[in-house]
Amino acid sequence: MPKRGKKYLAAAEKVDSTRFYSPEEAIKLVQQVSYTNFDGTVELHLRMGLDPRRSDQHIRGVVRLPHGLGKPVRVLVFAAGEAAQIAQEAGADFIISDDDGIKKIMDGWVDFDVAVAVPEMMPRVGRLGRVLGRRGLMPNPKTGTVVQPEDLPRSIRDAKAGRVEYRLDRSGNIHCALGKVSFPDQQLLENMGAIMDTIRRVKPAAAKGVYLKRVTVAPSMGPGVKVDPIAALAMEAVV
């Protein structure tokens, strides 16, 4: 195991590693054990009882967080003509409509947080799979980022309001941000509830055995706090 620093060890003393905390207790504790000099992020890590090798057990989508992530979201839209005009009026930060813009990204420019595209642009956008895919920025219908022109305002609005993507990775885990350490604990709890409510609802019919094996919340820098999986999976989104 890597050698831990004094700050980490001091924070870890506050966490009982043998205990499963309630979501409410875990959120309050994770704010206490963060030791960054900046406003760190609170992260949610889920160990799923799903087989990522099976397509009928793979889950992926987006969740709109009721309190956002505490940072401005820069939205890029791939669109041309009337669709580009709609995107501009809806508040898109960047619009790419031609091959010059595509080349700019291929050369390494990725100063945006969410990419949205209209279907007509996807043949061009597909060339960017190697650049955008590894950064989780590739537009995809499953995440609501490939939309018809009339749906661009809603998609841009949702992206800027604060949304996170959940995706089962190759190890059978899901990782999401919940917000900033400085958020009131109730806001972090409600953001967590929105994610857990969605995870519960998208359970694949092919799932076998224990659906959610382990839940951990952790700050950007600091020890993780184990959450009772049953209590976490029972959380509901705030309507």
C-alpha positions as CSV (number, residue, x, y, z in Angstrom):
1,M,0.0,0.0,0.0
2,P,1.2,3.6,-0.7
3,K,2.6,5.5,2.3
4,R,0.0,7.9,3.7
5,G,0.8,11.4,4.8
6,K,0.1,12.9,8.2
7,K,-3.0,14.8,7.1
8,Y,-4.6,11.6,5.6
9,L,-3.8,9.6,8.7
10,A,-5.3,12.2,11.0
11,A,-8.4,12.3,8.9
12,A,-8.7,8.5,8.7
13,E,-8.8,8.4,12.5
14,K,-12.2,10.0,12.4
15,V,-13.6,7.2,10.2
16,D,-14.5,3.7,11.6
17,S,-13.4,1.5,8.8
18,T,-15.5,-1.4,10.2
19,R,-18.7,0.4,10.2
20,F,-21.3,1.1,7.5
21,Y,-22.7,4.6,8.0
22,S,-26.1,5.9,7.0
23,P,-26.1,8.2,4.0
24,E,-26.8,11.2,6.3
25,E,-23.9,10.3,8.6
26,A,-21.5,9.6,5.8
27,I,-22.1,12.9,4.0
28,K,-21.4,14.9,7.2
29,L,-18.3,12.8,8.0
30,V,-16.9,13.1,4.5
31,Q,-17.0,16.9,4.7
32,Q,-15.1,16.7,8.0
33,V,-12.3,14.5,6.6
34,S,-11.5,16.5,3.5
35,Y,-8.2,18.3,4.1
36,T,-7.6,20.2,0.8
37,N,-6.7,23.9,0.8
38,F,-9.3,24.3,-2.0
39,D,-13.0,23.5,-2.2
40,G,-12.7,19.8,-3.1
41,T,-15.2,17.5,-4.7
42,V,-17.3,14.9,-2.9
43,E,-17.3,11.7,-4.9
44,L,-19.6,8.7,-4.9
45,H,-18.2,5.2,-5.7
46,L,-20.5,2.2,-6.3
47,R,-19.4,-1.4,-6.6
48,M,-22.1,-3.1,-8.6
49,G,-23.1,-6.8,-8.8
50,L,-23.3,-6.6,-12.6
51,D,-21.1,-8.2,-15.2
52,P,-19.7,-5.5,-17.5
53,R,-18.9,-8.1,-20.1
54,R,-22.6,-8.7,-20.7
55,S,-24.5,-6.1,-22.7
56,D,-27.8,-6.9,-21.0
57,Q,-26.3,-5.9,-17.6
58,H,-24.6,-2.7,-18.8
59,I,-26.1,0.5,-17.4
60,R,-25.3,4.0,-18.6
61,G,-27.1,7.4,-18.5
62,V,-27.2,10.8,-17.0
63,V,-28.8,12.3,-13.8
64,R,-29.7,15.9,-13.4
65,L,-28.6,16.9,-9.9
66,P,-31.0,19.2,-8.0
67,H,-28.1,21.3,-6.7
68,G,-25.6,21.0,-9.5
69,L,-21.9,20.4,-9.1
70,G,-20.9,23.8,-7.9
71,K,-19.0,24.9,-11.0
72,P,-19.8,26.5,-14.3
73,V,-20.3,24.0,-17.1
74,R,-19.0,24.8,-20.6
75,V,-21.2,23.3,-23.3
76,L,-20.0,22.7,-26.9
77,V,-22.6,22.0,-29.6
78,F,-21.9,20.3,-32.9
79,A,-24.5,21.9,-35.2
80,A,-24.9,23.9,-38.4
81,G,-27.4,26.2,-40.0
82,E,-30.6,26.7,-38.1
83,A,-29.6,24.2,-35.4
84,A,-26.5,26.3,-34.7
85,Q,-28.6,29.4,-34.3
86,I,-30.9,27.6,-31.9
87,A,-27.8,26.4,-29.9
88,Q,-26.4,30.0,-29.8
89,E,-29.7,31.4,-28.5
90,A,-30.0,28.6,-25.9
91,G,-26.6,29.6,-24.4
92,A,-24.1,27.2,-25.9
93,D,-20.5,28.3,-25.0
94,F,-19.0,26.9,-28.2
95,I,-20.5,25.8,-31.6
96,I,-18.7,23.7,-34.1
97,S,-20.3,23.5,-37.6
98,D,-17.5,22.7,-40.0
99,D,-14.3,20.7,-40.6
100,D,-12.1,23.5,-39.2
101,G,-13.7,23.1,-35.8
102,I,-13.4,19.3,-36.0
103,K,-9.7,19.6,-36.8
104,K,-9.2,22.0,-33.9
105,I,-10.4,19.2,-31.5
106,M,-8.4,16.6,-33.3
107,D,-5.3,18.8,-32.6
108,G,-6.1,18.6,-28.9
109,W,-8.5,21.4,-28.0
110,V,-11.0,20.1,-25.4
111,D,-11.7,23.2,-23.2
112,F,-15.4,22.2,-22.6
113,D,-17.2,20.0,-20.1
114,V,-20.2,18.6,-22.2
115,A,-20.5,18.0,-25.9
116,V,-23.9,17.9,-27.6
117,A,-24.6,17.1,-31.2
118,V,-27.5,17.0,-33.6
119,P,-27.8,13.7,-35.6
120,E,-26.8,15.4,-38.9
121,M,-23.3,16.2,-37.4
122,M,-22.5,12.7,-36.1
123,P,-20.7,11.4,-39.2
124,R,-18.2,14.3,-38.7
125,V,-18.2,13.9,-34.9
126,G,-17.5,10.2,-35.2
127,R,-14.0,11.0,-36.4
128,L,-13.3,12.4,-32.9
129,G,-14.0,9.2,-31.1
130,R,-10.4,8.7,-30.1
131,V,-10.1,12.2,-28.7
132,L,-13.5,12.6,-27.0
133,G,-14.2,9.0,-26.0
134,R,-11.4,8.6,-23.6
135,R,-12.4,11.9,-21.9
136,G,-16.1,10.9,-21.6
137,L,-17.1,13.8,-23.9
138,M,-18.3,11.8,-26.9
139,P,-22.0,12.7,-27.7
140,N,-24.2,9.7,-27.3
141,P,-28.0,9.2,-27.5
142,K,-28.0,7.2,-24.3
143,T,-26.7,10.2,-22.3
144,G,-29.1,12.6,-24.0
145,T,-26.3,14.4,-25.9
146,V,-27.4,13.5,-29.4
147,V,-30.7,15.4,-29.9
148,Q,-32.9,16.9,-32.5
149,P,-32.5,20.7,-33.1
150,E,-35.7,21.5,-31.2
151,D,-34.4,19.7,-28.1
152,L,-31.1,21.6,-28.0
153,P,-32.4,24.2,-25.5
154,R,-33.5,21.6,-23.0
155,S,-30.2,19.6,-23.4
156,I,-28.1,22.7,-23.0
157,R,-30.1,23.9,-20.0
158,D,-29.8,20.5,-18.3
159,A,-26.1,20.4,-18.9
160,K,-25.5,23.8,-17.4
161,A,-27.9,23.1,-14.4
162,G,-25.6,20.3,-13.3
163,R,-25.8,16.7,-14.5
164,V,-23.6,13.8,-14.1
165,E,-23.1,10.7,-16.2
166,Y,-23.2,7.3,-14.6
167,R,-21.6,4.3,-16.5
168,L,-20.6,0.8,-15.5
169,D,-16.9,0.6,-16.1
170,R,-14.9,-2.5,-17.0
171,S,-14.3,-3.3,-13.3
172,G,-18.0,-3.3,-12.5
173,N,-17.9,0.1,-10.8
174,I,-19.6,3.4,-11.2
175,H,-18.0,6.7,-10.2
176,C,-19.9,10.1,-9.9
177,A,-19.3,13.5,-8.4
178,L,-21.8,14.7,-5.9
179,G,-20.8,18.4,-5.5
180,K,-18.4,20.5,-3.5
181,V,-17.3,19.9,0.1
182,S,-18.6,23.4,0.9
183,F,-22.2,22.5,-0.1
184,P,-24.6,22.2,2.8
185,D,-24.9,18.6,3.8
186,Q,-28.5,18.5,2.8
187,Q,-27.7,19.5,-0.8
188,L,-25.1,16.8,-1.1
189,L,-27.5,14.3,0.4
190,E,-30.2,15.3,-2.2
191,N,-27.7,15.1,-5.0
192,M,-26.8,11.6,-3.8
193,G,-30.5,10.7,-3.6
194,A,-31.0,11.7,-7.2
195,I,-28.2,9.3,-8.3
196,M,-29.3,6.4,-6.2
197,D,-32.9,6.7,-7.2
198,T,-31.9,6.5,-10.8
199,I,-29.5,3.6,-10.2
200,R,-32.3,1.7,-8.5
201,R,-34.8,2.3,-11.3
202,V,-32.4,1.2,-14.1
203,K,-31.6,-2.2,-12.6
204,P,-31.3,-4.6,-15.6
205,A,-33.8,-7.5,-15.7
206,A,-30.8,-9.7,-16.3
207,A,-29.1,-8.7,-13.0
208,K,-28.4,-11.7,-10.7
209,G,-27.7,-11.8,-7.0
210,V,-26.8,-8.6,-5.1
211,Y,-27.3,-5.6,-7.3
212,L,-25.4,-3.0,-5.2
213,K,-22.4,-4.5,-3.3
214,R,-20.6,-1.5,-1.9
215,V,-21.1,2.2,-1.6
216,T,-18.4,4.7,-0.6
217,V,-18.3,8.5,-0.5
218,A,-15.0,10.3,-0.4
219,P,-13.5,13.8,-0.8
220,S,-11.0,14.7,-3.5
221,M,-8.3,14.2,-0.8
222,G,-9.1,12.2,2.3
223,P,-10.3,8.8,3.3
224,G,-13.5,7.1,2.0
225,V,-16.5,6.5,4.1
226,K,-18.5,3.3,3.7
227,V,-22.3,3.7,3.4
228,D,-24.9,1.0,4.1
229,P,-25.8,-0.2,0.6
230,I,-29.4,-1.1,1.6
231,A,-30.0,2.4,3.0
232,A,-28.3,4.0,-0.1
233,L,-30.3,2.1,-2.6
234,A,-33.5,3.1,-0.7
235,M,-32.8,6.8,-1.2
236,E,-35.2,8.8,-3.3
237,A,-34.9,11.8,-5.5
238,V,-36.4,15.1,-4.3
239,V,-39.2,16.1,-6.5
